[in-house]
Structure formats: structure tokens, C-alpha cells
Amino acid sequence: MKEVLVFPAVEKLSVYLKELLISKTGNVPDGKYLSVALSGGSTPKMVFKHISSDNHCDINWKKIRLFWVDERCVPPEDEESNFNMTRNNLLVNINIPDENIFRIYGENDPEDEAVRYNRILEKNVDPVNAWPKFDIVLLGLGEDGHTASVFPGNNSLFHSTKYSEAVTHPQSGQRRISLTGGVINNAEMVIFVVTGSGKAEIVKRVLEDDTAADLPASQVNPAKGDLIWLLDDRAAGLLNNY
């Protein structure tokens, strides 16, 4: 099922996501965890701030295991690190056990780290159909149509037999680690979180332009899960059908 939800502001979008996590964690059986893969970027940064600044937030973080969709190959203290952004805007403000946090080690050799993270996923995310099955995967959207660290021209990652791979940014040459399409599309729920007028054109292309089917974001289509787009009204500003 695909659903597109439009909110008047990022605060309202954040409330929706917070209430979703409250509902999901409330249904997790004893001894089990809600597995959530996080993305970096400016929109998740704002959302994380809003969620964690709520002193009355009822999310049971002890029932959540956090993973990362992708990571730049930099140390965890680097300002470009997705983990560092999440730590500064979410983790420092919530009560989540350290053992529930499974970051990608961006400081490691990229190829070795991709292998290590494959093992982490295999051990800590329950499998379905021989693939780790996340409960929730949060994705961002680049203005070029990339998502995770799958960039245009590298859709082979949607056909990879691995869970994570080392990749190279096509312009900067920066090395990254990314979940592959098989893992993303095996999730129970995939949520794109996109805000700002700068993303309006690419949102329209992905959602309404059949000629954009080869863009990485257009390849996201959970086989047996839900696909939800959370947009603010600026990101949705050019859409005709929502």
C-alpha cells in the first residue's frame, strides 16, 4: 500500500511520526524489539529535534533497536556523520540503552565495514524470506532522486544479494556504506520524510512522472509492506493528485 500524507509544517509531521512510534512500540511483545533504520539529512534532523524535545513523549525507546540506512566514511565525531547528527539531535535527549544502538562504523575500512554490518543485521534483525525485515525504514530524498546512498546510475544496489555495501558518491568521490534495495524493500514499512520547496520538483517526478521510474527513489516499493510519504506542504507544492 502506498500513502501520501501532507502536513502544514514539519512540527505536525513530527507529531504523526511520534504517534506512530508510540503505537508500534506499544504492540511489541516482551523480549522483542521494533527495528528502525534511520537516515541522515536536514529533514530527519528537524524531525529528531521535535520528537526528542517533547518532555511528555511516550515512546518506549527501550523497545526500539536503531540502525542506520547509510553512513559516510568519516569518524563518528565528524560533522558529516549521520550517527553524529542523530546523537546530537535525538540520542542525547532520549532514554535508549546503548545496546539498542547499532551504528555503522564510518571510521572503518568501507569494504570491511559493509561485511561487518551485514553480520550485525543478520544477527539483530529478524529475517523474513532470507532478508532482514525492518519494522520501519526512514528514508530521505535527494534533489537528484537518490535515497539512502543509492545514487542515479547505481541501481544495481537494488539487485544486490548483500544487505549493505560500500559505495562511492558519484560527484565527491566520498566513500559511504548503504543498505541495499533488497533490505529496504523487505521492510514492513518504508517512510519517506521530505520537506521544503527545494524538494518539490523531485517529489513530483518520483510520484507522478512515469519517465522517472529509473530514479533510485522510484525503485523503493516494499514487496509486502507499506510505503508512506510524509511531506510538508512546500515539498508537496507541485503535486496534482494529493
N, C-alpha and C positions, 0 to 999 in steps of 0.2 A: 504494500500500500504506500502510495506517495501522498504527502500532505504538505501544503504550503501555508504557513501562518505568518501574518504580517502584524507588526506591533508599532504603536506610535512612537516608541522610544526604547532605547536599549534597556532601561530600567524595567519596563514591562516584559520584555523578552527574558530578562534575567529571572524575574519572578516566575514565569512559566517554567523555565528550566529548573529552578529551585524546587518548585512544587512537584515536578516530575521526579526528581531525585528523592524527595521525601516519600512519595508514593511508592517508588520502586524499592527503596531500602526497607520500607515497612512490610514488604511482602517477601523479604529474603529469609529463608528458613535458617534455623540455628545451624552453625557450622558451615554455612555457605556465604558467599560474597557477591556483591554486584561488581562486575568487572567493567571498568570505564577507561577508554583510551582518550587522552586529551591532545589537543592541538595547540600550537603557539599562535602568535599574531596579535594585532591590536584589538580585534573584537573579543577574542577569548580573555584578553587582559581586562577589558572593561567588565565583562560578564563575571569573571572571577572576583573582581573587586566588589561588585554589587552583592554577589552571593555571600561572600565571607564577611561583609560589613554588617550583615543582619544579625544583631545580638540574640534574636529570638528564633534563629533558624533551627528547624527541627530535623535537619538532615543527620542521619546516623552515620557519621563518617567511619565508624569502626566496622561497619558492614560493607564498606567500599574498598576495592582494590584499584589503585590508579596506575595506569600505564601511559605511554606516550605514542602518538601516531607517528611522529618523526622528531628528529633532533639534528641540529647542526653539529659538526665535529669540532666542538670547542669545549673547554673546561666548564664545569657546572657553575662557576662564578662569573663566566663571561656574560656580558650584556646581551649577546646574541643567542644565548642558550634558552631553549624553550622551557627546560626544567627550572632555570633560574627565574624566569618570568613567572612561572606557576608558583614557585616557592614564595616569591616576594608579594604576590597578589592574592594568593589563596592559602597555601600550606601554613604560613606563619600565623594565620588567623583562625584555623580550624583544629579540632581535636581528632587527628588521624594518626594511628600508630605508624611508626617508621617502617614496620614490617609490611605495611599495606601499600607502600610506595615502591614502584618498580620503574625507575628511570632508565633511560638509555644512556650509557656512559660515552658521552661525546668526546671525552678525552682519550679514549682507546683507539687503537688501530681500527679503521672503519670496517674492514672485511672481518676481522676477528670479532668486533662488537656485534655485527649482524648475526654471526653464528651464535654468540652468547645470548643475544636477545631472542633468537629462535628457541633456545632451550628454556629461557625464562617463560616465554609464552606457552610452550609445550607443558611445562610443569605447573603453571599457576592459573591458566585459563582453561576451563572445561572444554573439551573438544566435542564437536558435532560434525559428522561427515569428514573426519580426519583433519579438520581445521579448528584452531582455537575459535570459540564462539563468544565474542564480547557481548555483554548486555547492551552497552551503549558505546558508540564511536562518535566523538565530536570532531567535525571537520570544519576547516575554513575554506575560503575560495580566493585564489589569486586573480588579479585582473587579466592574466593570460589564460585563465581556465585551469590552472593547476590546483591540486588538492593533495594533502599530505606533502610528501616531496616527490610526487609524480608529476613531472613537467610535460608540456606538449612535446610530442615526438618520442616519449619514453613509455608508451602504453604497454610495452612488454611486461611491465611490473604487474599488470592486471592478469597476466598469464603465467606468472612465476609459480613454481612449486614450493618456494620458500615462504616463510612467514614474514621475514624482514630482510631487506637488502641494503647494501651500501650503494649510494647513488651520487651523482655529481651534478651540481647546479649548472645548467647549460650556458649561462652568461658569466657568472662569477668564478666558476670552477670549484666552488666550495664543496667539500665532501659532506654528505649527510647520511643518516640512517633513516629508513622509512618502512612502515608496514606496507605490505603488498596488497594488491587488489583482492586476492583470494581471502585474506583475513578480513578486510574491510567489508566485502560483500557477503561474508558469512555471519555478520553481526545480527543480533536480534533487532537492533535499532541503530540507524545511522542518522545523525543530525548535523546538517549544515547550519552554521551560525554565521550570518553575513549582515553587516551594517554599513551604512554610508553611501552617499551618492556616487562615489568613485567606483563602486561595485555594481551599479545599476545596469550598465551595459552588458557586463559578462553574466550577470544573473539572468537577464532577458535571453541572452544567447543560449545558455545552458537549458533553461526551462521551456523556451518557446521556439527555438530555431533548430530545425531538423538537420541543417547542414553542420551544426556544431557537435554532432554525435561523437566525433573522434577526440574531443577535448577530454582530458583526464576526469574532470568533474562529471562529465556526462556518462562516464563508464561506471559510476557508482550506482549500483542497482542491487540491493540486497536480495539474495536468492529466495530466502524465506523469512525476511524481516521487513521492518518498516523504514521508509525513507521520509524524513521530515526536514523541511526547510524552515528555519526561523529567521525572518527578515525584519529589519525596521522599515518604516515607510519610505525612507530615502533609497535603500537598496532595492525596494520593490517598485520604485517610481516609474519604470518604463514597462512594467508588465501589463499585458492586456487582459489576462484571464484570472487574475487573483485580486 
